[in-house]
Amino acid sequence: MAEDHLREREVCTLIDRMVEGEPVDHEDIAMMRTFLIDDLPKHLADEESDLFPLMLERCDPDEEIDKMITRLQADHRHAIGDSPAIAALIVAQADRKKPLSETDCAKMSDFATHARRHLILENAILLPLARARLTKADLEKMRAHMLERRGQATEQGAEHAG
């Protein structure tokens, strides 16, 4: 998850560069598109399907993790709804050699700002709390599910299937 967060920060930085009219190479454009279209939905599913339910189970009610998770889920809906359009703007900008429109720049900046706020909440509060609360078994279960979502079978999963 931390690796996905780093890549998301990198995507936000590249979006900012594009909005500022700075050139972004085709390799970075391809990485951004792949992240927004393929990787981000899987990452969000990792959190929604595994991390959030485990945190609700492991945290004390007075930690009010349910309120944080509700906010993060709203952020996820925003990201899932907007990321295809942002990816399309990025790819279209790479293909044409004219500046982004003011509207496109605003959409891209809003997306990056929203993503950064989300990452701050997860990195500063949720993930440290997860490190303190989740068990080794929880982490193994999450790891197996993450690999499954990415089409990678685990040896342990293959043993249980057979």
Backbone as numpy.savetxt, mean C-alpha at the origin, in Angstrom:
# Nx Ny Nz CAx CAy CAz Cx Cy Cz
5.64 -6.03 4.64 4.82 -4.84 4.64 5.68 -3.58 4.64
6.76 -3.63 5.37 7.64 -2.47 5.42 8.24 -2.17 4.04
8.55 -3.23 3.29 9.07 -3.03 1.93 8.04 -2.37 1.04
6.79 -2.78 1.15 5.72 -2.15 0.36 5.57 -0.68 0.75
5.71 -0.39 2.04 5.61 1.00 2.48 6.74 1.84 1.90
7.94 1.28 1.85 9.07 2.01 1.25 8.81 2.28 -0.23
8.31 1.29 -0.93 8.02 1.48 -2.36 6.90 2.49 -2.56
5.92 2.48 -1.68 4.83 3.46 -1.80 5.37 4.88 -1.58
6.29 5.04 -0.65 6.92 6.35 -0.45 7.69 6.77 -1.70
8.38 5.82 -2.30 9.12 6.11 -3.52 8.17 6.54 -4.64
7.04 5.87 -4.75 6.03 6.24 -5.76 5.53 7.66 -5.49
5.29 7.99 -4.24 4.83 9.35 -3.90 5.88 10.39 -4.28
7.14 10.10 -4.04 8.21 11.02 -4.41 8.26 11.22 -5.92
8.11 10.14 -6.67 8.11 10.23 -8.13 6.88 10.99 -8.64
5.74 10.80 -8.00 4.54 11.55 -8.36 4.81 13.04 -8.16
5.41 13.38 -7.03 5.74 14.79 -6.77 6.65 15.35 -7.86
7.63 14.57 -8.28 8.53 15.02 -9.34 7.77 15.27 -10.63
6.87 14.37 -10.97 6.07 14.54 -12.19 5.22 15.80 -12.11
4.60 16.02 -10.95 3.75 17.19 -10.76 4.57 18.48 -10.91
5.81 18.43 -10.46 6.70 19.59 -10.56 7.27 19.77 -11.97
6.95 18.83 -12.87 7.40 18.93 -14.25 8.79 18.36 -14.48
9.32 17.67 -13.47 10.63 17.05 -13.62 10.49 15.75 -14.41
11.52 15.40 -15.16 11.45 14.15 -15.93 11.52 12.92 -15.02
10.79 11.91 -15.41 10.82 10.61 -14.71 11.07 9.58 -15.79
12.08 8.72 -15.58 12.45 7.78 -16.64 11.43 6.65 -16.77
11.52 5.96 -17.90 10.55 4.91 -18.21 10.59 3.75 -17.22
11.75 3.47 -16.66 11.85 2.42 -15.65 11.02 2.78 -14.41
11.13 4.03 -13.98 10.36 4.49 -12.83 8.87 4.51 -13.14
8.52 4.91 -14.35 7.10 4.90 -14.77 6.55 3.48 -14.69
7.31 2.53 -15.19 6.88 1.13 -15.16 6.74 0.63 -13.72
7.69 1.00 -12.86 7.63 0.59 -11.46 6.40 1.18 -10.79
6.11 2.46 -11.05 4.96 3.11 -10.44 3.66 2.44 -10.89
3.56 2.17 -12.19 2.37 1.52 -12.72 2.18 0.15 -12.08
3.24 -0.63 -12.04 3.16 -1.97 -11.44 2.76 -1.90 -9.98
3.35 -0.97 -9.27 3.00 -0.85 -7.85 1.53 -0.48 -7.68
1.08 0.53 -8.39 -0.30 1.02 -8.22 -1.35 0.02 -8.69
-1.06 -0.71 -9.76 -2.05 -1.61 -10.34 -1.97 -3.02 -9.76
-0.76 -3.53 -9.56 -0.60 -4.93 -9.14 -0.27 -5.09 -7.66
0.71 -4.33 -7.18 1.24 -4.57 -5.84 0.41 -3.92 -4.73
-0.04 -2.70 -4.94 -0.81 -2.01 -3.90 -2.08 -2.78 -3.51
-2.87 -3.28 -4.46 -4.05 -4.04 -4.05 -3.70 -5.28 -3.20
-2.61 -5.94 -3.53 -2.20 -7.11 -2.73 -1.77 -6.67 -1.33
-1.02 -5.58 -1.27 -0.58 -5.07 0.02 -1.78 -4.70 0.90
-2.74 -4.02 0.31 -3.92 -3.63 1.07 -4.71 -4.86 1.51
-4.76 -5.87 0.68 -5.41 -7.13 1.07 -4.67 -7.79 2.22
-3.35 -7.70 2.23 -2.57 -8.25 3.35 -3.03 -7.62 4.66
-3.21 -6.32 4.63 -3.62 -5.62 5.84 -5.07 -5.93 6.19
-5.94 -5.85 5.21 -7.38 -6.04 5.45 -7.70 -7.48 5.90
-7.09 -8.45 5.25 -7.44 -9.85 5.50 -6.70 -10.46 6.67
-5.50 -9.97 6.95 -4.71 -10.60 7.99 -4.35 -9.65 9.14
-3.67 -8.57 8.82 -3.17 -7.70 9.89 -4.29 -7.10 10.72
-5.28 -6.50 10.10 -6.33 -5.84 10.87 -7.11 -6.82 11.76
-7.56 -7.96 11.23 -8.27 -8.89 12.12 -7.41 -9.38 13.28
-6.13 -9.64 13.01 -5.25 -10.08 14.09 -5.05 -8.99 15.14
-4.93 -7.76 14.69 -4.77 -6.65 15.63 -6.03 -6.48 16.48
-7.18 -6.62 15.88 -8.43 -6.51 16.65 -8.51 -7.62 17.69
-7.98 -8.78 17.36 -7.99 -9.91 18.27 -6.97 -9.75 19.39
-5.80 -9.21 19.08 -4.69 -9.17 20.04 -4.63 -7.92 20.91
-5.21 -6.82 20.47 -5.10 -5.57 21.22 -6.20 -5.45 22.26
-5.88 -4.76 23.33 -6.86 -4.49 24.38 -7.85 -3.44 23.90
-9.09 -3.52 24.36 -10.09 -2.52 23.94 -9.67 -1.08 24.25
-8.96 -0.87 25.36 -8.57 0.50 25.70 -7.52 1.07 24.75
-6.92 0.24 23.91 -5.98 0.73 22.90 -6.71 1.35 21.70
-8.02 1.11 21.63 -8.88 1.68 20.60 -8.36 1.42 19.18
-7.84 0.23 18.97 -7.32 -0.14 17.65 -8.45 -0.18 16.63
-9.66 -0.45 17.08 -10.80 -0.50 16.16 -11.01 0.85 15.46
-10.81 1.95 16.17 -10.98 3.28 15.57 -9.90 3.52 14.52
-8.67 3.12 14.82 -7.59 3.30 13.86 -7.83 2.45 12.62
-8.26 1.23 12.82 -8.51 0.33 11.69 -9.64 0.86 10.82
-10.68 1.41 11.42 -11.76 2.00 10.64 -11.23 3.13 9.76
-10.36 3.95 10.30 -9.77 5.04 9.50 -8.89 4.48 8.39
-8.08 3.48 8.70 -7.20 2.88 7.70 -8.00 2.20 6.59
-9.09 1.57 6.94 -9.94 0.94 5.92 -10.54 1.99 4.99
-10.92 3.14 5.52 -11.42 4.23 4.66 -10.31 4.70 3.72
-9.09 4.80 4.24 -7.94 5.16 3.40 -7.74 4.13 2.29
-7.90 2.86 2.63 -7.74 1.80 1.64 -8.76 1.93 0.52
-10.00 2.21 0.87 -11.03 2.39 -0.15 -10.66 3.55 -1.08
-10.14 4.60 -0.52 -9.70 5.76 -1.30 -8.57 5.33 -2.24
-7.58 4.62 -1.73 -6.43 4.20 -2.54 -6.85 3.25 -3.66
-7.69 2.28 -3.34 -8.14 1.32 -4.36 -8.97 2.03 -5.43
-9.78 2.98 -5.02 -10.60 3.71 -5.98 -9.81 4.63 -6.88
-8.74 5.23 -6.34 -7.99 6.24 -7.09 -6.74 5.73 -7.80
-6.15 4.64 -7.33 -4.86 4.21 -7.89 -4.90 3.88 -9.38
-5.97 3.26 -9.92 -5.97 3.02 -11.38 -5.93 4.31 -12.19
-6.68 5.33 -11.75 -6.70 6.60 -12.46 -5.34 7.30 -12.37
-4.71 7.22 -11.22 -3.39 7.83 -11.05 -2.38 7.11 -11.93
-2.45 5.79 -11.96 -1.54 5.02 -12.82 -1.75 5.40 -14.28
-3.00 5.58 -14.68 -3.29 5.97 -16.07 -2.71 7.35 -16.38
-2.82 8.27 -15.46 -2.23 9.61 -15.66 -0.72 9.53 -15.80
-0.11 8.70 -14.98 1.35 8.55 -15.01 1.80 7.99 -16.35
1.14 6.93 -16.80 1.50 6.31 -18.07 1.23 7.26 -19.24
0.09 7.94 -19.20 -0.23 8.87 -20.27 0.77 10.02 -20.33
1.20 10.49 -19.18 2.19 11.57 -19.14 3.52 11.10 -19.74
3.89 9.89 -19.49 5.14 9.37 -20.03 5.07 9.26 -21.55
3.88 8.96 -22.07 3.71 8.80 -23.51 3.61 10.12 -24.27
3.09 11.14 -23.63 3.02 12.43 -24.30 4.05 13.36 -23.68
4.50 14.27 -24.43 5.59 15.12 -23.96 5.11 16.52 -23.57
3.87 16.61 -23.09 3.38 17.92 -22.67 3.12 17.90 -21.17
3.07 19.04 -20.55 2.86 19.09 -19.10 1.50 18.54 -18.70
1.42 18.08 -17.47 0.16 17.63 -16.90 -0.77 18.84 -16.74
-2.05 18.61 -16.85 -3.01 19.69 -16.61 -3.04 20.02 -15.13
-3.59 21.15 -14.81 -3.73 21.56 -13.41 -4.57 20.55 -12.63
-5.63 20.08 -13.26 -6.51 19.09 -12.63 -5.77 17.78 -12.38
-5.00 17.33 -13.37 -4.22 16.10 -13.20 -3.21 16.26 -12.08
-2.53 17.39 -12.03 -1.55 17.65 -10.97 -2.21 17.62 -9.60
-3.39 18.22 -9.50 -4.11 18.24 -8.22 -4.49 16.83 -7.78
-4.98 16.01 -8.72 -5.35 14.63 -8.40 -4.13 13.84 -7.93
-3.03 14.01 -8.65 -1.81 13.26 -8.30 -1.25 13.72 -6.96
-1.24 15.02 -6.72 -0.74 15.55 -5.44 -1.61 15.09 -4.28
-2.93 15.13 -4.48 -3.85 14.67 -3.43 -3.61 13.20 -3.11
-3.42 12.40 -4.14 -3.18 10.97 -3.94 -1.91 10.76 -3.12
-0.83 11.43 -3.49 0.45 11.27 -2.80 0.35 11.77 -1.36
-0.31 12.88 -1.14 -0.46 13.42 0.22 -1.27 12.46 1.09
-2.35 11.96 0.54 -3.20 11.01 1.28 -2.41 9.75 1.61
-1.65 9.24 0.65 -0.86 8.02 0.87 0.19 8.25 1.97
0.82 9.40 1.95 1.84 9.69 2.98 1.22 9.74 4.38
0.07 10.39 4.50 -0.60 10.44 5.82 -0.93 9.03 6.31
-1.40 8.22 5.40 -1.74 6.84 5.72 -0.49 6.08 6.19
0.60 6.25 5.48 1.84 5.57 5.84 2.37 6.02 7.20
2.23 7.28 7.50 2.67 7.78 8.81 1.90 7.08 9.93
0.61 6.98 9.78 -0.22 6.31 10.79 0.17 4.85 10.94
0.35 4.17 9.83 0.72 2.75 9.90 2.13 2.56 10.46
3.10 3.33 9.97 4.48 3.13 10.38 4.75 3.60 11.81
4.08 4.66 12.23 4.35 5.22 13.55 3.55 4.55 14.66
2.36 4.05 14.33 1.50 3.51 15.38 1.16 2.04 15.18
0.61 1.70 14.01 0.10 0.35 13.81 1.20 -0.71 13.81
2.23 -0.51 13.00 3.26 -1.55 12.91 4.05 -1.74 14.21
4.42 -0.68 14.93 5.06 -0.93 16.23 4.15 -1.68 17.21
2.87 -1.35 17.19 1.93 -2.06 18.05 1.80 -3.52 17.60
1.80 -3.75 16.30 1.74 -5.12 15.78 2.96 -5.92 16.23
4.13 -5.29 16.18 5.35 -5.99 16.62 5.25 -6.41 18.08
4.58 -5.59 18.88 4.44 -5.88 20.31 3.35 -6.90 20.59
2.32 -6.95 19.76 1.15 -7.78 20.07 1.08 -9.11 19.31
1.54 -9.15 18.09 1.37 -10.36 17.29 2.35 -11.45 17.71
1.87 -12.66 17.67 2.70 -13.81 18.04 3.48 -14.31 16.82
4.41 -15.19 17.10 5.17 -15.80 16.00 4.22 -16.57 15.08
3.24 -17.24 15.65 2.25 -17.98 14.84 1.43 -17.02 13.98
1.08 -15.87 14.54 0.35 -14.86 13.77 1.17 -14.44 12.56
2.43 -14.17 12.79 3.31 -13.69 11.71 3.50 -14.76 10.64
3.62 -16.00 11.05 3.75 -17.10 10.08 2.49 -17.25 9.24
1.34 -17.12 9.89 0.06 -17.20 9.18 -0.04 -16.06 8.16
0.31 -14.85 8.58 0.28 -13.70 7.68 1.23 -13.91 6.51
2.43 -14.39 6.80 3.43 -14.62 5.76 2.91 -15.61 4.72
2.32 -16.70 5.18 1.79 -17.72 4.27 0.69 -17.13 3.38
-0.20 -16.35 3.98 -1.28 -15.73 3.20 -0.74 -14.71 2.20
0.27 -13.95 2.60 0.88 -12.97 1.70 1.49 -13.68 0.49
2.17 -14.77 0.74 2.78 -15.53 -0.36 1.70 -16.11 -1.27
0.62 -16.61 -0.68 -0.49 -17.14 -1.48 -1.07 -16.07 -2.39
-1.27 -14.86 -1.85 -1.82 -13.77 -2.65 -0.91 -13.41 -3.82
0.35 -13.72 -3.69 1.32 -13.41 -4.74 1.65 -14.62 -5.61
0.87 -15.70 -5.42 1.04 -16.89 -6.24 2.28 -17.70 -5.90
2.76 -17.54 -4.69 3.96 -18.27 -4.26 3.56 -19.24 -3.15
3.65 -20.51 -3.46 3.31 -21.53 -2.46 4.44 -21.66 -1.46
4.08 -21.89 -0.21 5.11 -22.14 0.80 5.27 -23.64 0.94
6.44 -24.05 1.37 6.67 -25.48 1.59 5.72 -26.01 2.64
5.53 -25.22 3.70 4.64 -25.64 4.76 3.21 -25.77 4.24
2.78 -24.80 3.42 1.44 -24.86 2.84 1.28 -26.06 1.93
2.32 -26.40 1.16 2.27 -27.55 0.27 2.18 -28.84 1.06
2.87 -28.88 2.21 2.82 -30.08 3.06 1.42 -30.29 3.61
0.77 -29.20 4.05 -0.58 -29.33 4.59 -1.60 -29.65 3.53
-1.35 -29.22 2.30 -2.31 -29.47 1.21 -2.27 -30.92 0.79
-1.12 -31.54 0.93 -0.98 -32.92 0.45 -1.34 -33.87 1.48
